[in-house]
């Protein structure tokens, strides 16, 4: 842990020792929270799993002395948890964000250990949500507990823990818009991104937004025998395949008509070496990357289309039939500077126009979130850089992009244009978020909890100064 501290900061050693002493408790509590199968999709897991997780979060805030703890029923039918911890008179207000809902576990048999049972292995803690983003909530709690143990929390703290971030259904965004006074703050720390590398302190300056649509194709009144009718009967699955293929050019780059200018944008700043990306993405030997430009251009600055799923017959049980209909779920990541609604319109128009043989097409929106760009020149960033330099001795704060989406960020930036927004978190590449065998580095949890505690102390001192 740190041996020295910059001028203007108190000796960080007692705070670092407090964080270290809290780590066993953080592990135990993360195990409790990971055990809830809080996938915000009632088609996959009972709603009660999310409700139990929300209750756990609310109880944890109450135990820490938070006032006005409330479980909020948001418009998409899910629950978010809010709490207020008053600080000293005249202190700035900092909003801390995380989410307790998680991605589905995918193939549970592919997990080395059960996805909803936190398991230590090879120096990491494995479990769905361990990094994304139940670990983010424990990061916030650990930072606040360490501050309380070492003189008190120097700012007024608001905490909001979302219940449907992974589904992109917008419940918290709409709730915040209807109650704009609730989340007002001088600074906002979004604990849902991650370091560029384990041990390399990083804040995320940009997020791509996202639009997600379901496209359905119909060509026949019902399936037909492929021997009797194949060769003349229009195949809906074949039509869908052609439509989806049209979304990429010959290099594999996204080629949605109407978004050509955005598809040429570049990224300036921290670069992502191709060899490192291949290793992080586990690209098989001999398989090339798709698209053109630098890796950073492709994943942080440009649109990216992904086919998330296709409804069609499985191989096992399939009959020799011409398919009458087929569906696909398609997402389009939207870079800063491009409105997500405009991107959705372009994607819908492209898919509709690409349908061959006069096939009937229906495109249904399934989720949308705007892109985000932070002001990296704000005083909060200076305070975070100083804090990170202490928590990660010998390292300087890096500023990176993030290809993923956090829809709430743009909502908060719109509602509170004067607020300084920072994005940090535990989702570094080794965490494998959204995949099987998701994990969190306990060392990262400890360092980032210390960094957040130091940031809150430094930010308060800067505001007083």
C-alpha positions, 0 to 999 in steps of 0.5 A: 500500500502507499508509502507517500502522499502528495502535498495537500492530502492527509497521511493516507496510511490509516485510511489504507489500513482501515480499508484493508481491515474491511476486506474480509467483511466486503468478501462476506457481504459480496457473497451474500449479494451475489447469491441473489439471482437478480436478473431483471427479466421475469422470463428467466428468474423470479422477480423476488430475486431482484426484490430480495437484492434490493432489500439487502442493499437498503438494509446495508445503507440503513446499517451505515446510518443513511437517512431517507433510505427508500426502495423506489418503484420505477416505471419499468416495474423494477426497484432502485434503492436510494439513501442519503447520508448527511455530511458536515454543514456546507460540505459538497454532495457526492452521488455514488452509483451502482446497480444490483441487477446482473446479466443472465449466467448463460450456460451455467454448466460452463462455469467452473464454479456456480455463478451465484456462489462467490468462489475464490480461485487463483486470487480472484473471486468468481460469481455473476455480478462480482465485478458488474456491479455488485462489487461496485456497491461494495466498493462504495460501502468499503470507502464510506466505512473506512472514512467513518473509521478514520474521522468521518465522511467529509461530504454529504453522500447520496447513493443510488443503486439501480435494479434494471441497468443490464436490461436497458429498460430505462426505469431509473432514468424516467424516475429521475426525470420525474423527480429531478431533485432526488439525485442532485449533487456536486459530483457523481461517481459511477462505479460501473466501469473499470481500469484499462488493466489490473493495476492501472488506474483509469477513469472512463471519459466516454461511453457509447450509447445503445439501441436494441431492436427486434427484427421479425421476418415473415414470408409464408403462411406456414412452414413448408416441406423443403423438398416439395417447395424449396427452391421457389418458396421464399425462406424467411430465415434466409431473408433474415440472414441476408438482412443481418449480413448487410449490416457489415462491409467486407472488412466486418466493420459496421455499415448501417446506411446513414451512419457512414460519417460516424463509422469513420470517427477516430479516438485520440488518447490511450490506445489499445494495442492489438495484441493486448486486445486479442488476448483480452478478447480471447481471439482464436489463433488465425482469426482476424479482427474485424473493421478498420482503424485502431482498436480504440477507434473501433470499440470506443469511437464508432458505431458497432452492430451485434446480433444478440440472438436469433429465433429459428429452429435448433439443430436438434429436432429441426425438420426439412422445412422452408421457414415461414418466419424468423426473428433476431435481436440486434444491438447498435452501440452508439458513439458520443455525438450520435443521438441514439434515437437517430441511430435507431431510425437508421438501423430500422430503415436499413433492415427494412430496406435490406429485406429481399423478395418483398419479405414482410419486416417488423422492427420493434424497439427493445431498449435505448440509451444515449452516449456520454462524454465527461469533462475531464478538466473538472476539479473532481478529475484532479481530485481523483487523479491525486487519489488514484496516484496514492492508491496505485503507487507509481502509476498515473491516472489514465483516461480511456473510453468504454464501448459499453453503455450506462444509459443513466449517465446521459440522463444525469448529465442532462438533469444536472449540467453543473455536476462533475461526473466520474466513471470508475469501477471493477470491470477490467478485462480479466473480470470477463463481465457478461460472460461465463466465469465473471470475477473480481480482483480483490486487490482492485476492490481494495485499491479502488475503495481506498481511491474513492475514500481519498477522493471524497476526502480530497474533493471536500478539502478542495471545495472548502479551499 
